Structure formats: C-alpha cells, structure tokens
C-alpha cells in the first residue's frame, strides 16, 4: 500500500503537478493503437507507455477495473503491472463501483486495499452504511461514493426528490454522519455543474472525483471553480478516452502526452 492517506497524497501531488488532472486508464481492446496486439500483452504495453508519457502531468490515475477484468485471468496481472509502473508519489483510485454487504463487501475491500494496494476506491452507497463500512475499516483508505454521476440518465434516480431534497444530496448529507466520514468523498459529474456545486456546499472538506471532462464535454473551468475545496485541495478531475486515444498510430504515447498537457492546463490548480 502506498504510504499516507489518499487525501494527503492527492493534495500534495496536485500542488506539485499544478493540476487537478486524473488520468483515467480504460484500456479498450477495440481502441488500442494499430501496432499493438488485441491481447493482454497489448494492453500491458499500452498502459506502460501511456503512464511513462503522462506521469509527470497527472495529479492521480484511475484504472477502470472493468477493462482489466474483461481480459480474463491475465487481466489481473496486467493490472498489477500497471500499478507497479505508476510512481509511488502519484495516488491511484480504483474505479470499481463496488456495492454489497457483509462478507462480500469485506472481500471486495480486502481485494482492493489488501491485495492490490489501492488507497481509494469508488463505492456504491445505495445499500447503506454497512456496505461501505468494510472499506473504511482499512485504516488510511478512502472511498468515493457515487453521488451524482456524469452519464446521460443519471438524473432518473439520483435527482429524485425525497422530502424536498434530491437523492444525491441525501447520499452526501447522511454519509457525512457515518463513522470515518473524514475518509469519505464523492463522485460528482462535470456534466451537472449545479449538482456539483450543491455537493461541494454540502461537503465542503470532502474529496470530489469529477468525471465528464473530455468526451462528455463538461466545462473544465466550471469544475475547478465549483469543485475545489477551500485552500484549493480535494479535487480530482478525470479524463480518460480523450487522453488514451488521442493517437492511434505508433506515436500514441506522444499524442497522449500532448492531450494530457492540454487538459492539465485546463484543470490548473489555482491555490
């Protein structure tokens, strides 16, 4: 496990890099550069070269576990090699969206934090506090609860009003009273800036992971203005496909670096 709390590492790293950019690692076999094989070995080579090209520009990385799981048993070895390639001062978020109870939640938490060494993971809150507690039982590890996501149909459930308050805000306000709430953050999509602002107001000190900048066309300037905590910390803004697949030829790593530099500038840390 990487030393120190996720929030401390994130804030330190975003100050050093001067940006809130989180590089999402979503290795889709069908979108690999043409000169790489459509195989676990091709994904491994792709990941290692992208990380080598972008690590100095990133505040953090976010591997999407689904793309590694889709590779079969070898995918877990590719994930381990990917994590080993990330410098230890760059924090990593497990894009896992785990959500279950009891022994299952404990097993998920052990796999992510105890086996793979993540210090932060995305978790679904919709089964209640006992589904999240096993993750927070790992000292120094954090969770990012799904609050208001960036996908087009997110509002179907997340914006439903209950007692005059939208469901996504219930997630935030109720979880702020849970044990170890200082290690709970939230996923808040760039495609819903009003909701992002409401989440930051409800959780002024929490870490926010903001997807939706890049191919989903969220406003980077609004995200930085609305999403950063007091003092400038507590924010990671994910960009995945617009960086990973900026180039499809032999120069893909150079093109990924150029795209990462572009988004790092748009997401410049201002405090």
N, C-alpha and C positions, 0 to 999 in steps of 0.2 A: 504494500500500500504506500502511495506517495505521502510523504510526511506533511503534517499540518492539516488544518481544516480546509475544506474546499473553498469556503468564502474567503479566507485569508489568502490562499494561493491565487484565487481568481482576481482579487483586488490588487495584489502585488503584481501579478502578471499583466493586467490591463494597464497599470501605471507604466510598467517597463515598455510594453509594446505600444502604448499610446493609443489604444483602440479597444473597442468592445467586441471585436470580431471573433465569433466562434465558427471555426471551420467544421462543417458537418461532413462526416465520412459515410457516404451512402453508395457503396460500390455495386452498381447495377451491371450485371454481366453484359446486357444488351447495349450498354453505352460505353463500354471500355474502348480506349483508343484502338485503332485498327491493327496496330502492330503487336498487340498483346493478345494472348490466347484467352478464349472464353472459358476460364477454368479457375480453380482456387489459386494456382500459381500465378495466373494473370492478375487476379485481384491483389494478391500479395505484392507483386511488383508495382502495380498501380498505386496502392496505398503508400508504400515506402517512398516512392518517388514524389508523390504529392506532399507528403509530410516533410521530406527533405527540402522541397522547394518553398514551403509556406510557414515553417515552424517559427521563424523569427517575426512573422507578421500576425500571428494568432494570439489572442488572449486565452483561448482554450480550444479543444477539439471535442466533437460529439459523434462518436461512432454509433451508427444506427444498427442495432444488433440484428434486426430482421434480415438485412442483406448478407450478414455473415452466416446466420443460421440457414439461409436458403442454399448455401454451398454444401450442406451436409456436414458430416463429422470433421472434414478438413477445415471447414469454415471457422471452427473454434480455434484451431491452430493458427489460421490466418489472423484472427482477431488478436491472439496473444502476440504474434509477431508485430502487428500494427501498433499495439500498445507499447511494446518494447522500443519501437522506433521514435516515440514521442518523448522529447526531452523532459526530464523529471520536474523542471520548474514550470511546465505548461500543464495546467489542470485538464482533466478529462471528464466528460459527462457521459454516462451510459444512457443512450436513447433506448430505453427498454419498455417503458409504459407498463410496468408490471402492476398487477392488481389482483390479489387473492387474500385468503385469510389463513390463520393458524399455521400448521406445519408447512403448507405450501408457500406462504409469504416468507417464513423463516428460511426455507430452502432457496427461494429467489434471492433474498438478501445475502445469504451466505455465498451463493454463486457469484454475485456481482461484486461484493465487497471483500469477501474472504478468499475467493479463488482467483478472480481476475484483477483485484486490486483497485477497482474504481473507488472514488470517494464521494461520488454524487450520481444519482440515477433519477430518471423520470418515473413517476409512480402515479397510478390512477387512484383518486381519493374516494371513489364512489361506493366502496364497500365499508367506509367508515374508518375510525381511528385505529381499530385493531388490525386492519390490513396494512397500515403504514408503520405502526409501532415496531415491528420486527426489523425494519430498515434502520430506524433511529436507535435501536438497541446497539448498533455498531458505533462505538464512540468515534467521534470525529468525522463521521459520514453524514451526508446531507441528502435530502430528497427534494425534487422539484415536482410539485403536484400539478396535474392538469387542471387549469382553471378556465381560461378562455383561449381555445386553440385557434389556429390560423386557417383551418380548412373551410371550404365554402359553406358546408352545412352545420358548422359548429353551433350556430345560434339556435338550431332546432330544439336542443335541450339546455344548453349552457346559459341561454338568455331567458329561459322561462322564469317568470316572476313567482316567488313564493313568499307570502307575507310582505309584499311590497318591495322585495329585494331579488335581483336575478340570482339564479342558482350559482353562477360562477363566483359571485361575491359571498354567498353562503359558504362555499368551499374555503375561501380565504379567511373570512372572519371566524368561522368555527375552528379551523385548524390552528389559528393563531393562539388559541387557548389550550392546545394539546401540549403534553409533556415534550420537551426538547424542541419547542417551536422556533427557537433561535437557529435550528438547522433545517427548517422548512422554507423552501422557496416555491415559486410558481412559474408555470408556463403561461405566457400571455402573448397572443399573436399580434404581429405588426399590422395585420390586415384589419384589426379592430382597435384603432387608437383610443376611442372613447373608453372602451372597456379596459385597455391597458392603463390609462390614467386612473381609472377607478380602482384598479388592483393596486397600483403604487400608493394611492391615497390610503387604502385600507391596510396595507402592509408596508409602511414607509421604510423599514430597515431590511426587508427580505430580499433575497437574491431573485432576480427575474431572468428567465430564459425566454428570449423573444424570437420565435421563428417567423418566417414570412417576408423577409427582405431578400431580394433576388428574383427568382422566377415568379414568386407570388406578388411581387411589385409593392411590398409595403414601403412606407416612407421612412427612410433611414434617419433623416433629420428629426422627424417627429418621435421616433423611437428613442433616440438619445435624449431628447428634451423631456419626454414624458416618463421614460423608464429608469433613468439613473436615480439612485438613492442620494440623499443628502451627503455631500462630500465627494460625490462622483463615482461611488462604487456600486456593487450589487447588480451588475448588468452584464449579460452575455447575449449577443445578437447573432443568431445562427444564419449562415449562408452555406448551402450545400452544393446543389447542382450547378449554380452559376459559376462556382469556382472549379469543381471537379471536372466538369465537361466543357470548360471554356475552349479547349482544343481537343481534337480527335485524332491528330496525327502524331508523328514522332516528337513534336515539340510540346506535347500536352503538359509536361511539368512546367515549362516556361510560361505557357499560357495560363496555367493555374496560378502561378505566382503573380502574373500581371493582374489577373482578376482579384486575387486576394489583396494585392496592394490597393487596387481601386476601392474595394469595399472597406478595407481598413481605414482609408482616408474618409470615406462617407461616414464611418462609425467612430470617428476620432473621439477619444476621451477628452473631455473639456475641463476636468477638475482633478 
